Amino acid sequence: MQICFLNGSPRLNGNTAELAKPFLEELKNGGANIDVYALANMNIASCKGCYHCQDVADEYGCFQEDDMHEIAKSIIGCDLIVLATPIYTWFCTTELKAVLDRFYGLAKYYRSAEGNLVEGKRMAILATHGYDAAYAADPFVIGMQRMCEHYHMRYDGMYSVRDVDDLASFQTKQAINGAKEFAKYLLSKKT
């Protein structure tokens, strides 16, 4: 299985990275090939809404020359996209939101080009948050479910842990085992 793992946290060694450790370890132990991206280290501009990508067939097609092209290549070549993010104000971080907005070039629905470069891909969420899961993350989950429906992708669920004691919240046996079990679940699903 080929996986594109997008860490949207602005803190490279923060809670999301801590929760990702056992998750990624379990995926690797299960034989997955993983492209890991720390979005905070990358140059990803916002979508300009210009529709240029919608006139470019059979490729991503955005005119902006930034790191989104590398991510798009990984997304096109993967089976599963994992969105790892802290939840800030009921949604993902700005780093991840820029990537999600730039998905526009992956499906050609609006101009002369046709085709969908992500049809049939799977998406999952690994999240950290301050409030309980439903209150904190439901708006983001609903947004990603709608995105998957629109792009003809499959939403495979979310695993999240609440921050009640900073980094220690993500180092508990329960948090670690939960991350590993979610990884096993994703590995067991067929595209």
N, C-alpha and C positions, 0 to 999 in steps of 0.2 A: 504494500500500500504506500502510495506517495502522499505526503501531508505537507501543506503549507501552514506554518504556525506563525501567526501575526501577534506579537506582543505589543499592545498599544499603550503600555504604561510609560509615563514620562520618567519614572524612577526605575533605572535598570536593575537595581538590587532590592527592589521593594517587595510588597506583598504579593503582587501578581507573579513576579519572577520566582518567589519562594514556593508558591502553589504550583507553578509550572514544573519545578524540578522533578517531583515524583511522577507527574503526569508524562513528561517527556521521556523519562527513564523507562517507564512501563511501555510506552509506544515503541521505543528502540528495542527493548527486550522482546517485544512481540514481532519484530522484524520490519517495522515501518522505516521508510526513508523520509527524513524530515528536513525541510528547508525552514530554518528558524530566522525570523526577522525581528529585530528590536527597532521598532518604528521611530523611537526617539533619536536614534543615530542616523536616520535617513532623511533625505531631502524629498519630501512629497508635497507638492503644491496643491492648492485647492482646485476643484473642478471649475473651469471658466464658463461652462454652460454654452460653449460655442458650437456644439454639434459636429465639429471636425471629425471626431472618431466615428460618427455615424455614417460618414461617407467613405470609410476605409474598410474594405472587405477582407475577411480571412485573417485579420490580425488586430491587435489591441487598438492601434490607430490614433492615440492621443499625440498632439503636436508638441506637448510640453516635454522637454528633455530633463527628466529627473528620475529618481529611483523607483517610481511607480512602474516603469517598464520592466524592471527586474522582478518585482512582485507579480505583475500581470503574467509574466512568463511562467513563474512558479504556479500561480493559480490555474492557468490553462493546462499545465502538465500534471496537476495533482488530482487525487480522488477526493480528498477531504481538506477543507479549510477550517482551521481552528482560530477563533477570535478570542484572544486573551486580553482582558481589560479590567481595570478597576472601574467601578460604576461611579461616575461623577454626575450629580444632578440628574439621576434616573436614565443616563445613557452612557455610552462609551466615551473615551477620551477624544480630544481633538485630533490626536495623532492617528487613531484608528478611524475616526469619522472621515478624515481626508481620503483614506484608502477606500472606504465604503462609497463615498461620493464618486470617486474615480472608477468604480465598477462600470460606470456608464458605457465605457468603450468596449466592454466585454460582451454586450448583447446589442445587436444592430436592429433596433425596432423603429427608428424615427426618421431616417433619411434614405439615401439611395442604397446603402449597403444592407445586406441581409445576413442573418446567421446569429448563432448564440454560442459563444466560446466557453460558457460555463454550464450549459444544460447538462443535467444529470449529476453535477458535482454535489457533494455533501458539505454541510456547514454545522459546526458545533461551537459552543461558547464555554470558556473557562473564565470565571469572573470572581472578583473580590469586591466587597461592598461593606458599608457601615450599618445599614438598616437590615431588617430581616429580608430574605431573598425575594419574596413576592413583592414587597413594597419597593425595594431598591431596584430590582432588575426587570420586573415585568414590562415596563415600557420598551426597554432595549430588546427583550426577547420578542415581543410583539412586532417590533420593527424588523427584526431579522427574519421572523417567520414570513412576514409580508414580502420582504426582499427575496427570500427563497422562492416563494410562490411566483413572483413576477419574473424571476430569472430561470424558472423551471429547475430549481435546485431542491435538495432535500434537507430540511432542518432536522438534525439528530440530537438536539437537546443541549442542556447546560448543566455544568457542575459549578457550584459557587460556595464560597466560604465567607462568613461574616467576620469582619475585623472587630474583635472585642478587646484584644490585648496586643496590638501592633503585630510585629513579625511572629511573635509566639503563637498567634491564632492560626497560623498557616504551617506550624511545625508540630501540631498535635498529631497523635496517632490517628484520630478520626479524620482530620483534614488530609493527611498523607494517604491513608487507605482509600478515602473517597476519591481522590485524584487518580489513584491507580485503578480503581474499579471503573471509573468513567473511561479511562484509556482502554481498558480491556473491553468494555462495552462497545466503544467506537471501532476497535479492531475486529470485533465479532460481526459487525454489520456489513452487509454486502452492498456494493454500489448498485 
